Amino acid sequence: MDSVSNVGVVDKAVSVLRALERAGPVGLSELQAATGLPRATAHRLAVALEQHGLVRRDADGRFRLGLGLVGLGRAAAEGFPLAALARPALTALRDETGESVQLFVREPDGRRCVVSLQSSHGLRWIVPDGALLPLHVGSAGRVLSGEVGLDGWVESVEEREPGVASVSAPVTGADGSLLAAISISGPVERLSRQPGRRFGAAVVASATRIVAGG
């Protein structure tokens, strides 16, 4: 595997955690395939991470993400004030539109969902808190890649998942720097094939409220 940090053992350990994030519970052979590591290396790293509570094994002996990550995730969220700052505006947007709302930030290998508020509809699009999604597809990914329409939003229809539409807008700092992307997502049958026309203005207004501090 290619080194990201130039510290090989760290890169390999993180590849184990990322594989478990993507694939869920896996046996050693599946973990080896997902990481591309030699079997002995994959096993050694998974067992070491297990000792630190970052990996655990279920009743079938499969490797899973460990509960020690819950505390780390909570501490990371508390150290990211934008999520708390944005939550009132995101909640208002969810209640106003009735659709699922997310806040994404850019990471080197994708976009991370730091806040996810679910729609009350039975048929809805759910993005879990902490989910890592690609940058090159989906309206939020395109916003975080620097693409913004003349009206301040970007829309996506079945770009990443069949039957799902979304519209996103950038959240910027006082200096104009791009901080995050706010997004509404849901079934095409409700958002339509022109979700920006229906919800674009509301998403932009919500992003503006976050910049204004509430």
C-alpha positions in Angstrom: 0.0 0.0 0.0 1.1 3.6 -0.6 2.3 5.6 2.4 0.2 8.7 3.3 2.1 9.9 6.4 5.5 8.4 5.6 5.1 6.5 8.9 4.4 3.0 7.5 3.0 1.4 10.6 0.6 4.2 11.2 -0.6 4.1 7.6 -1.2 0.3 7.9 -3.0 0.6 11.2 -5.3 3.3 9.8 -5.9 1.2 6.7 -7.2 -1.6 9.0 -9.6 0.9 10.8 -10.8 2.3 7.4 -11.4 -1.2 6.1 -13.6 -2.0 9.1 -15.4 1.4 8.7 -16.2 0.5 5.1 -16.9 -3.2 5.3 -18.2 -3.7 8.8 -17.5 -7.1 10.6 -14.9 -9.1 8.6 -12.8 -12.2 9.1 -9.1 -12.1 8.7 -9.2 -13.1 5.0 -11.6 -10.3 4.2 -9.6 -7.8 6.2 -6.5 -8.8 4.3 -8.3 -8.4 1.0 -9.7 -5.0 2.0 -6.4 -3.6 3.1 -4.0 -5.3 0.7 -1.7 -6.1 3.6 0.0 -9.5 4.1 -2.1 -11.8 6.2 0.3 -11.9 9.1 0.6 -8.1 9.1 -3.2 -7.6 9.0 -3.7 -10.0 11.9 -0.9 -8.4 14.0 -2.2 -4.9 13.5 -5.8 -5.9 14.2 -4.8 -7.7 17.4 -2.7 -4.7 18.5 -5.6 -2.3 17.9 -7.9 -4.7 19.8 -5.6 -4.3 22.8 -6.2 -0.5 22.7 -10.0 -0.9 22.4 -10.0 0.5 18.8 -10.9 -2.9 17.3 -13.0 -5.7 18.9 -14.2 -9.2 17.8 -17.8 -10.4 17.8 -19.1 -13.7 18.8 -18.2 -15.2 15.5 -14.6 -14.0 15.8 -14.9 -11.3 13.1 -13.1 -8.0 13.5 -15.2 -4.9 14.1 -14.5 -1.3 15.1 -13.9 -1.0 18.8 -16.0 0.9 21.4 -12.9 2.9 22.3 -13.5 4.9 19.1 -16.8 6.2 20.6 -15.0 8.3 23.2 -12.5 9.5 20.7 -15.3 10.5 18.3 -17.1 12.4 21.0 -14.0 14.2 22.0 -13.3 15.1 18.4 -16.8 16.4 17.9 -16.5 18.5 21.0 -13.3 20.0 19.7 -15.0 21.0 16.4 -17.2 24.0 17.4 -18.6 24.5 13.9 -20.9 21.4 14.4 -22.4 22.9 17.6 -22.7 26.3 16.0 -24.4 24.9 12.9 -26.9 22.6 14.7 -29.7 25.2 15.4 -29.7 26.3 11.7 -29.6 22.7 10.5 -32.5 21.7 12.8 -34.5 24.6 11.6 -33.8 23.6 8.0 -34.8 20.0 8.7 -38.1 21.1 10.3 -38.8 23.6 7.6 -38.3 21.2 4.7 -39.1 17.9 6.3 -36.1 16.4 4.7 -32.8 14.9 6.0 -30.0 17.5 6.5 -26.3 17.0 6.8 -23.1 19.1 7.4 -20.0 17.9 5.6 -16.4 18.9 5.9 -13.5 18.1 3.6 -10.9 15.5 4.4 -7.9 14.4 2.4 -9.6 11.3 1.2 -13.3 12.4 1.0 -16.0 14.4 2.8 -16.9 13.6 6.4 -20.5 14.0 7.7 -20.2 15.8 11.1 -23.9 16.4 11.7 -26.8 14.3 10.3 -30.4 15.1 11.1 -32.9 12.6 9.8 -36.2 13.3 8.1 -39.4 12.3 9.8 -40.6 10.6 6.6 -40.7 6.8 6.6 -38.9 6.9 3.2 -35.7 8.9 3.7 -32.0 9.0 2.9 -29.9 8.4 6.0 -26.2 9.4 6.2 -24.7 8.3 9.5 -22.8 10.7 11.7 -19.1 10.2 10.9 -19.7 8.7 7.4 -16.9 9.3 4.9 -18.2 9.8 1.4 -16.4 10.6 -1.9 -15.7 14.2 -3.0 -16.2 13.7 -6.7 -19.9 12.8 -6.7 -22.9 14.3 -4.8 -23.8 17.9 -4.4 -21.9 18.3 -1.1 -18.8 16.8 -2.5 -18.9 19.1 -5.4 -19.4 22.1 -3.2 -16.3 21.1 -1.1 -14.4 20.7 -4.3 -15.1 24.4 -5.1 -18.1 24.1 -7.4 -20.9 26.6 -6.6 -23.7 27.6 -8.9 -24.7 31.2 -9.7 -27.5 30.9 -7.1 -25.1 29.7 -4.4 -26.1 26.0 -4.5 -25.3 22.8 -6.3 -27.8 20.0 -7.0 -27.4 16.3 -7.6 -29.8 13.7 -8.9 -29.0 10.0 -8.6 -25.3 10.9 -8.9 -24.0 8.7 -6.1 -27.0 6.5 -5.3 -30.0 5.6 -7.4 -33.2 7.3 -6.4 -31.5 9.9 -4.2 -31.4 13.7 -4.9 -29.7 16.4 -2.9 -28.9 20.1 -2.9 -26.0 21.7 -1.1 -24.5 25.1 -0.3 -21.1 26.3 1.1 -20.6 27.4 4.7 -17.9 30.1 4.6 -15.8 31.8 7.3 -15.7 35.6 7.8 -12.7 35.7 5.5 -14.6 33.9 2.7 -12.8 30.6 3.3 -14.7 27.4 2.6 -15.5 25.7 6.0 -18.1 23.1 5.2 -21.1 22.2 3.0 -24.7 22.0 4.2 -26.9 19.6 2.4 -30.5 18.4 2.0 -31.0 14.9 0.7 -33.9 12.5 0.1 -35.8 10.4 -2.4 -36.1 11.9 -5.9 -39.8 11.3 -5.8 -40.1 14.0 -3.1 -37.2 16.3 -3.9 -37.9 16.0 -7.6 -35.3 16.0 -10.4 -34.7 19.7 -9.8 -34.1 19.8 -6.0 -32.3 23.1 -6.3 -35.4 24.8 -7.6 -37.4 23.5 -4.7 -34.9 23.8 -1.8 -31.8 25.7 -3.0 -32.8 29.0 -1.5 -33.6 27.4 1.9 -30.2 25.7 2.0 -28.3 28.9 1.1 -30.3 30.8 3.8 -29.4 28.2 6.3 -25.7 28.3 5.4 -25.8 32.1 5.7 -27.3 31.8 9.2 -24.5 29.5 10.2 -21.9 32.0 9.0 -23.8 34.7 11.0 -23.6 32.6 14.1 -27.1 31.3 14.5 
